[in-house]
Structure formats: structure tokens, C-alpha cells
Amino acid sequence: MDPLRKDQLGQRLLQIKKRLEETASLRAELQGELKGLFKRLKECGAESIKQAEEMITLEETALQELDKSIREKIEKIEQQMQEGEK
């Protein structure tokens, strides 16, 4: 085999090795992040992403209802205050 071609092949193999190592490192990092996210999900009482989404939807609905209730009470108080000024 031509020494120049052998050198190019060696360099190419080193590049591939480096990319594989970088990919393996990134994979390990992402797996760690995923493990951490699932741990946090479990701390919140969710066993899956779908369950977490359902919990968030329920919480958002509850917050909207609470917000509506608070706004209605504020309006009622404002009306009472205006009637008291008359």
C-alpha cells in the first residue's frame, strides 16, 4: 500500500475514533440528564412524561379557575366600595 494512502487512512481512522468518543461522551451526558429529569418527575409524583403532562394540565385548569374566582371577588369588592361611596 502506498505510504501516503496509508497515512490518509490512518488519519481518517483517528477522525472516526475521535467522533465516536465525542458521541459516546454526549450520549453519556444526555443519559445523565434524562435520568435526572425522571428523578425530578418522580419527586413531583409522576411516573412518566405523559402523567406529568396530565398533571400540568390539571394544575393549569385549577389555576385558571382560581384566577377567575379571585377576579370575580375583586370586582364584587370594587362594586361594593363604589356603592358605599354613593
N, C-alpha and C positions, 0 to 999 in steps of 0.2 A: 504494500500500500504506500502511496505517495506520502512523504513526511508532512507536507503542507496539508493534505487532506486529513491525515491522522490528527494533526493539531487542531484543525477546524472541528473535527468530530469530537475531540476531547473538550474543546471549549463549549460546544453545543451540549454535550452531556453535563458539563458543570452548570450551564444555564438552566437546564431542565432540573437538575438536582436542587439548585437554589430556589426555583419556582415551587417545587414540591415541598421543600422545607417551609417556605413562606405560607403556602396553602395549608400545610399541617398546623402551623402556628396560628393562623387565622381561624381555622376550624376549632382548635382547642379553645381559643378566646371566645368564639361565638357559643360554643357548648357551655362554657362557664357562665356567660351572660344569660343563656337560656335557663340554665339550672337556677341561677339567682332569681330570674323572673318567676319561675314556677314556685320557688320557695316563698316569694312575696305574695303570689296568688293564694297559696295555701294559708299564709298568715291572715289573709283577708277572708278566708273561709271558702275559697273557690278551688275546685279540683281540676278545672280545665279553663281554657280561654273562653269557650262558649258559655260556661257557667258564669265567668267573670263579666262577660258582656251582658248577660241577662241581669246580673246583679246591678250593673251600672245603669241599665235601662230602668229598672225598678226604682233605683235611687234618684235618677233624674226626674221620673214621674212624681215621686214623693216631694222632691224639691220644688217642682213646678206648682204642685198643689199647695204647698206651704207658702210659696211666694204669692200665689193668688189670694190665699186666705189673709195673709198679712196686708196686702194691698187693699183688700175689701175692708178690713178693720181700720186701716188708716183713713180711708175715705169716709167711713162711718164716723170716726172721731172728728175729722175735719168738718163734716156736716153738722155734728152736734155743737162744735165750737162756733160755727157760723150762726146757728140758730140761737145760741146763748148770747151772741153779740147783739142780736136784734132786740 
